Amino acid sequence: MKNIIKVALFAAGLFVAVDTEAQIIKKTGRAIDSGATKTGRAVGKGAKAVGKAGKKTGQKTAEIAVKGTSAVVDKKYDGKVAPGGQTIYIDKNSAYYYVDHKGRHIYVKEAALVNKPM
């Protein structure tokens, strides 16, 4: 009889210990999932910031390169500027353009040009 009681108490104790261990594992698993999610979000934000900085740097580099090329290859129109105050260049086809902040040629008509402020 004593042996049966000992075995029953041992089985009950083992059952409680396993159940407690399972709850600890669930809590630990949730904590790991939460930490991984937060880390993933931080990495995503960092990558987005690097992408924006790279894009901005690339656009500025393109602007400077195109303006340098335009200054060497094309004529600069000294008396007029674009409506936004940008320098006007005249290409080989006598078309008027300026270079925007992304390094693109923006063509304008001669009538849209304004006198250069002194």
C-alpha positions as CSV (number, residue, x, y, z in Angstrom):
1,M,0.0,0.0,0.0
2,K,2.8,2.4,0.8
3,N,4.4,1.7,-2.5
4,I,1.2,2.5,-4.4
5,I,1.0,5.8,-2.5
6,K,4.6,6.6,-3.3
7,V,4.1,5.9,-7.0
8,A,0.9,8.0,-7.1
9,L,2.7,10.9,-5.4
10,F,5.7,10.6,-7.7
11,A,3.4,10.5,-10.8
12,A,1.5,13.6,-9.6
13,G,4.7,15.5,-8.9
14,L,6.1,14.6,-12.3
15,F,2.9,15.7,-14.0
16,V,3.0,19.1,-12.2
17,A,6.7,19.6,-13.0
18,V,6.2,18.9,-16.7
19,D,3.2,21.2,-16.9
20,T,5.2,24.0,-15.2
21,E,8.1,23.4,-17.6
22,A,5.7,23.7,-20.6
23,Q,4.4,27.1,-19.4
24,I,7.9,28.4,-19.0
25,I,8.8,27.2,-22.5
26,K,5.7,29.0,-23.9
27,K,6.6,32.2,-22.1
28,T,10.2,32.0,-23.3
29,G,9.0,31.3,-26.9
30,R,6.7,34.3,-26.8
31,A,9.6,36.5,-25.5
32,I,11.9,35.3,-28.3
33,D,9.2,35.9,-30.9
34,S,8.6,39.4,-29.6
35,G,12.3,40.2,-29.5
36,A,12.7,38.9,-33.1
37,T,9.8,41.0,-34.3
38,K,11.3,44.1,-32.7
39,T,14.7,43.4,-34.1
40,G,13.2,42.9,-37.6
41,R,11.4,46.2,-37.4
42,A,14.6,48.0,-36.3
43,V,16.5,46.4,-39.2
44,G,13.8,47.4,-41.6
45,K,13.8,51.0,-40.4
46,G,17.6,51.1,-40.7
47,A,17.6,49.7,-44.2
48,K,14.9,52.3,-45.2
49,A,17.1,55.1,-43.8
50,V,20.2,53.9,-45.6
51,G,18.1,53.6,-48.8
52,K,16.9,57.2,-48.5
53,A,20.4,58.5,-47.9
54,G,21.8,56.5,-50.8
55,K,19.0,57.8,-53.1
56,K,19.6,61.4,-52.0
57,T,23.4,61.1,-52.5
58,G,22.9,59.6,-55.9
59,Q,20.6,62.4,-57.0
60,K,23.0,65.0,-55.8
61,T,25.9,63.3,-57.6
62,A,23.9,63.1,-60.8
63,E,23.0,66.8,-60.5
64,I,26.6,67.9,-60.1
65,A,27.8,65.6,-62.9
66,V,25.1,66.8,-65.4
67,K,25.7,70.5,-64.5
68,G,29.4,70.0,-65.0
69,T,28.9,68.4,-68.4
70,S,26.4,71.0,-69.5
71,A,28.8,73.8,-68.5
72,V,31.5,72.3,-70.7
73,V,29.5,71.0,-73.7
74,D,26.7,73.5,-74.0
75,K,26.4,77.3,-73.9
76,K,25.2,79.1,-70.9
77,Y,22.5,81.8,-71.4
78,D,23.8,84.7,-69.4
79,G,20.9,87.2,-69.6
80,K,18.0,84.8,-68.7
81,V,17.2,82.3,-66.0
82,A,14.5,79.7,-65.6
83,P,11.3,80.6,-63.7
84,G,12.8,79.0,-60.5
85,G,16.1,80.9,-60.9
86,Q,18.1,78.0,-62.3
87,T,20.9,78.6,-64.9
88,I,19.8,78.1,-68.5
89,Y,21.9,76.2,-71.0
90,I,21.5,76.0,-74.8
91,D,22.2,72.7,-76.4
92,K,23.4,71.9,-79.9
93,N,19.9,72.1,-81.3
94,S,19.3,75.6,-79.8
95,A,16.9,74.2,-77.2
96,Y,16.8,75.9,-73.8
97,Y,17.0,73.7,-70.6
98,Y,18.1,73.7,-67.0
99,V,19.2,70.9,-64.7
100,D,16.8,69.9,-61.8
101,H,17.8,68.6,-58.4
102,K,17.8,65.0,-59.7
103,G,20.1,65.7,-62.6
104,R,17.5,65.7,-65.4
105,H,17.3,68.2,-68.3
106,I,14.1,70.2,-68.1
107,Y,13.5,71.9,-71.4
108,V,11.7,75.2,-71.4
109,K,10.5,77.5,-74.1
110,E,12.2,80.8,-74.7
111,A,9.1,82.7,-73.8
112,A,9.0,81.1,-70.3
113,L,12.5,82.5,-69.4
114,V,12.8,85.5,-67.1
115,N,15.4,88.2,-66.9
116,K,18.3,87.5,-64.6
117,P,18.1,89.5,-61.4
118,M,21.0,91.9,-60.9
